[in-house]
Amino acid sequence: MAEKNQDKRYPPNLQGVLKMAMEAGVAPEGAAPVEPMSEERKTFLKEALAEVCRGQTDEVEKIKQCLELLHKEEKSERQGEDDEDERESAFNVLTELCENLDNARDLMVLGGLDLCHSRYLGHVKSGLRWRAAELIASCAQNMPEVQVHLLSIGILPKLLQMTDSDPHPTARVKAFYAVSCLVREQEAGLKAFLTLNGFSVLVRGIESENERLRTKSAFLLLNLLRSHPEQKDTVVSMGIVQQLVSVLRTPHSSVHEHVLGALCCLVEDCPQGLKDCRNPTLALEELLKQRTKELGGKEECQEELDFCESLGMTCFRGQRSDDNGMDR
């Protein structure tokens, strides 16, 4: 099993060769000088590096072959099933290859991401749509260079549209994954997201019947509120508090923890958010008491219980203290 901290800039075999080369040429401070590298050792490292370079070249060739297939005109309806299978396989290969950041960059340079945008995100076949979105997400994750390119070709509106209304549930989830990779830790992406009313898409995702999309949407909302607290007023002005409380009244699921976390963010240093949560018509205080009773003693729900406690304390126990002070 690969180590979790493996550097994805280089293939695993190249990492090993580089490590050997560094160990062979550098001595720790204060240690005796390193013995000159033997000819046998030099030959071994030279051959190993050549092999790695060949492997990297082979991967670029695989990317080119996949793109050539994806660029081809589609076959007749009678041959369509085999053609679709071939294209899906090409996307699967590309997604696996592009877990390596160098390959993701190569795909971008070779026009693969532009092809996904122009031809496959809107494809009639759902299996090709969601695989294109998955490939985009795989390339964009932790790659600012790729993120900037994708934003420059205007891909975010299409991904948000897919998240919002694609008829296939997997396509919606994969498109949302790509949106998340373009928005988190990417200021230009967040700016475009706000311009496109992206928070409304998040809320509709939280309210959808797609459980995976609901959970991922709520998690991204919580993450964005924590990392960009200046957006709280914008989000509250959309009436999001009422919508989130409505979600809490649905049958219990993993999405509720993130929703409660988001509500906790919206009452902190946000007077309107606090006022909305205190609105008697929401009956939020009673809902929190009921939820605390239901989840009490369940260790796996501890974080959700903590959110219930924090939200209740901020919204209602503090309110009673204020009211008593006014009475005096």
TORLOPA-766136 format. One record per residue (C-alpha): residue in one letter; x, y, z. Coordinates in pm, whole numbers. Layout:
REM TORLOPA-766136
 type     c1     c2     c3
    A      X      Y      Z
...
END
This chain:
REM TORLOPA-766136
 type     c1     c2     c3
    M      0      0      0
    A    140    344    -94
    E    241    578    186
    K     -7    854    254
    N    261   1122    243
    Q    394   1015    -96
    D    491   1312   -316
    K    258   1298   -617
    R    482   1526   -821
    Y    689   1221   -908
    P    600    859   -981
    P    684    624   -690
    N    978    467   -875
    L   1132    808   -947
    Q   1097    906   -582
    G   1303    602   -487
    V   1576    679   -737
    L   1593   1043   -631
    K   1619    935   -268
    M   1907    701   -348
    A   2080    973   -547
    M   2048   1222   -261
    E   2167    969     -4
    A   2462    885   -225
    G   2570   1246   -271
    V   2493   1423     57
    A   2636   1359    404
    P   2471   1480    727
    E   2634   1784    883
    G   2930   1683   1098
    A   2956   1337    946
    A   3258   1201    765
    P   3276   1288    392
    V   3086   1053    165
    E   3295    807    -27
    P   3307    875   -402
    M   3031    687   -583
    S   3151    369   -746
    E   3123    321  -1121
    E   2882     35  -1060
    R   2660    260   -848
    K   2672    537  -1109
    T   2571    293  -1381
    F   2283    161  -1172
    L   2146    511  -1102
    K   2186    616  -1464
    E   1992    311  -1586
    A   1725    354  -1318
    L   1669    719  -1411
    A   1652    629  -1780
    E   1390    364  -1701
    V   1183    613  -1505
    C   1199    868  -1787
    R   1086    601  -2031
    G    794    525  -1799
    Q    694    893  -1788
    T    716    914  -2167
    D    498    603  -2192
    E    236    771  -1975
    V    231   1081  -2195
    E    184    852  -2495
    K   -108    683  -2319
    I   -265   1025  -2258
    K   -225   1111  -2626
    Q   -380    779  -2732
    C   -679    834  -2505
    L   -729   1185  -2636
    E   -707   1064  -2994
    L   -989    820  -2922
    L  -1198   1087  -2747
    H  -1150   1328  -3038
    K  -1281   1077  -3293
    E  -1620   1116  -3450
    E  -1880    903  -3277
    K  -1999    590  -3451
    S  -2344    504  -3574
    E  -2619    411  -3331
    R  -2569     39  -3410
    Q  -2203     57  -3310
    G  -2270    307  -3037
    E  -2248     72  -2738
    D  -1895    -45  -2817
    D  -1792    311  -2897
    E  -1928    435  -2563
    D  -1743    159  -2376
    E  -1416    257  -2546
    R  -1461    622  -2454
    E  -1551    537  -2094
    S  -1238    321  -2071
    A  -1029    610  -2205
    F  -1167    839  -1934
    N  -1096    574  -1669
    V   -733    549  -1783
    L   -689    926  -1790
    T   -836    969  -1443
    E   -597    711  -1302
    L   -296    862  -1482
    C   -385   1215  -1370
    E   -356   1128  -1004
    N      6   1216  -1085
    L     27   1595  -1100
    D    271   1597  -1392
    N     23   1397  -1598
    A   -258   1633  -1502
    R    -51   1923  -1630
    D     32   1735  -1949
    L   -338   1664  -2009
    M   -409   2035  -1973
    V   -132   2130  -2217
    L   -254   1870  -2468
    G   -605   2020  -2464
    G   -775   1737  -2277
    L   -953   1960  -2027
    D  -1083   2187  -2302
    L  -1217   1877  -2478
    C  -1399   1768  -2161
    H  -1560   2111  -2138
    S  -1657   2158  -2502
    R  -1773   1808  -2584
    Y  -1826   1575  -2290
    L  -1977   1766  -1997
    G  -2288   1812  -2208
    H  -2280   1470  -2372
    V  -2606   1279  -2414
    K  -2452    971  -2246
    S  -2447   1009  -1868
    G  -2150    772  -1831
    L  -1937   1007  -2040
    R  -2067   1320  -1865
    W  -1982   1204  -1517
    R  -1645   1061  -1618
    A  -1551   1393  -1778
    A  -1647   1576  -1456
    E  -1451   1323  -1249
    L  -1140   1375  -1466
    I  -1169   1752  -1431
    A  -1191   1719  -1052
    S   -894   1480  -1040
    C   -679   1724  -1237
    A   -791   2036  -1048
    Q   -739   1898   -698
    N   -434   2066   -539
    M   -324   2208   -876
    P   -357   2590   -887
    E   -221   2601  -1243
    V   -495   2369  -1366
    Q   -760   2549  -1158
    V   -671   2884  -1315
    H   -689   2732  -1664
    L  -1029   2575  -1601
    L  -1169   2900  -1465
    S  -1027   3089  -1766
    I  -1218   2869  -2013
    G  -1542   2931  -1822
    I  -1607   2579  -1699
    L  -1762   2669  -1362
    P  -2110   2768  -1494
    K  -2145   2431  -1668
    L  -2036   2239  -1359
    L  -2282   2430  -1141
    Q  -2559   2363  -1392
    M  -2478   1989  -1384
    T  -2474   1992  -1005
    D  -2812   2161  -1000
    S  -3004   1978  -1268
    D  -2829   1684  -1434
    P  -3079   1395  -1453
    H  -2815   1140  -1350
    P  -2730   1132   -976
    T  -2366   1032  -1026
    A  -2313   1313  -1277
    R  -2444   1563  -1020
    V  -2207   1433   -752
    K  -1901   1428   -981
    A  -1977   1779  -1110
    F  -2007   1900   -752
    Y  -1670   1740   -672
    A  -1516   1943   -954
    V  -1687   2262   -828
    S  -1543   2201   -482
    C  -1190   2159   -624
    L  -1222   2494   -805
    V  -1370   2690   -513
    R  -1191   2575   -198
    E   -858   2751   -138
    Q   -894   2934   -472
    E   -985   3302   -447
    A  -1061   3344   -818
    G  -1282   3036   -803
    L  -1473   3166   -501
    K  -1525   3503   -670
    A  -1670   3331   -979
    F  -1879   3104   -755
    L  -2033   3406   -580
    T  -2101   3583   -910
    L  -2284   3271  -1032
    N  -2497   3254   -714
    G  -2319   2935   -614
    F  -2451   2938   -256
    S  -2802   2888   -393
    V  -2678   2577   -574
    L  -2531   2454   -244
    V  -2859   2500    -62
    R  -3052   2317   -333
    G  -2794   2039   -310
    I  -2853   2015     65
    E  -3227   1993      4
    S  -3202   1731   -272
    E  -3288   1363   -235
    N  -2937   1261   -344
    E  -2776   1167    -12
    R  -2417   1196   -136
    L  -2485   1537   -288
    R  -2664   1654     28
    T  -2372   1559    250
    K  -2105   1705     20
    S  -2301   2029    -28
    A  -2345   2078    347
    F  -1977   2005    409
    L  -1865   2260    147
    L  -2104   2520    289
    L  -1956   2469    636
    N  -1601   2485    499
    L  -1666   2807    307
    L  -1832   2977    604
    R  -1536   2890    824
    S  -1271   3000    575
    H  -1463   3306    447
    P  -1666   3447    738
    E  -1710   3771    543
    Q  -1967   3583    331
    K  -2205   3519    622
    D  -2424   3825    559
    T  -2458   3732    192
    V  -2564   3379    279
    V  -2806   3486    554
    S  -2973   3738    322
    M  -3076   3443    101
    G  -3297   3306    379
    I  -3063   3014    432
    V  -3131   2980    807
    Q  -3493   2882    744
    Q  -3386   2636    474
    L  -3122   2472    695
    V  -3363   2432    985
    S  -3608   2265    746
    V  -3334   2016    653
    L  -3287   1937   1023
    R  -3651   1829   1038
    T  -3595   1556    777
    P  -3514   1198    892
    H  -3177   1194   1065
    S  -2869   1149    846
    S  -2502   1242    824
    V  -2589   1574    657
    H  -2734   1707    983
    E  -2394   1738   1149
    H  -2268   1973    876
    V  -2596   2168    874
    L  -2572   2228   1249
    G  -2209   2333   1206
    A  -2313   2583    939
    L  -2585   2726   1167
    C  -2326   2765   1444
    C  -2114   2968   1203
    L  -2409   3185   1100
    V  -2492   3295   1456
    E  -2133   3391   1539
    D  -2062   3761   1476
    C  -2365   3778   1246
    P  -2660   3960   1410
    Q  -2910   3878   1136
    G  -2819   3510   1145
    L  -2873   3507   1521
    K  -3205   3690   1483
    D  -3323   3442   1220
    C  -3237   3142   1439
    R  -3432   3298   1728
    N  -3744   3344   1516
    P  -4020   3168   1716
    T  -4186   3031   1402
    L  -3882   2805   1344
    A  -3915   2644   1689
    L  -3541   2576   1672
    E  -3492   2563   2049
    E  -3736   2275   2088
    L  -3584   2098   1788
    L  -3237   2117   1943
    K  -3364   1978   2273
    Q  -3532   1690   2092
    R  -3221   1615   1885
    T  -2999   1620   2195
    K  -3230   1370   2363
    E  -3233   1141   2057
    L  -2854   1139   2017
    G  -2757   1130   2384
    G  -2510    854   2466
    K  -2419    786   2100
    E  -2044    833   2081
    E  -2043    853   1701
    C  -2274   1158   1724
    Q  -2064   1356   1970
    E  -1970   1635   1729
    E  -2333   1681   1629
    L  -2428   1695   1999
    D  -2158   1958   2056
    F  -2305   2167   1773
    C  -2654   2135   1929
    E  -2519   2251   2265
    S  -2326   2543   2116
    L  -2616   2659   1900
    G  -2865   2636   2187
    M  -2633   2824   2421
    T  -2569   3105   2173
    C  -2926   3149   2054
    F  -3146   3085   2353
    R  -2971   3077   2689
    G  -2801   3404   2606
    Q  -3136   3544   2493
    R  -3300   3464   2827
    S  -3016   3641   3010
    D  -3068   3946   2788
    D  -3444   3939   2855
    N  -3392   3915   3231
    G  -3153   4205   3220
    M  -3411   4416   3036
    D  -3676   4326   3298
    R  -3458   4451   3578
END
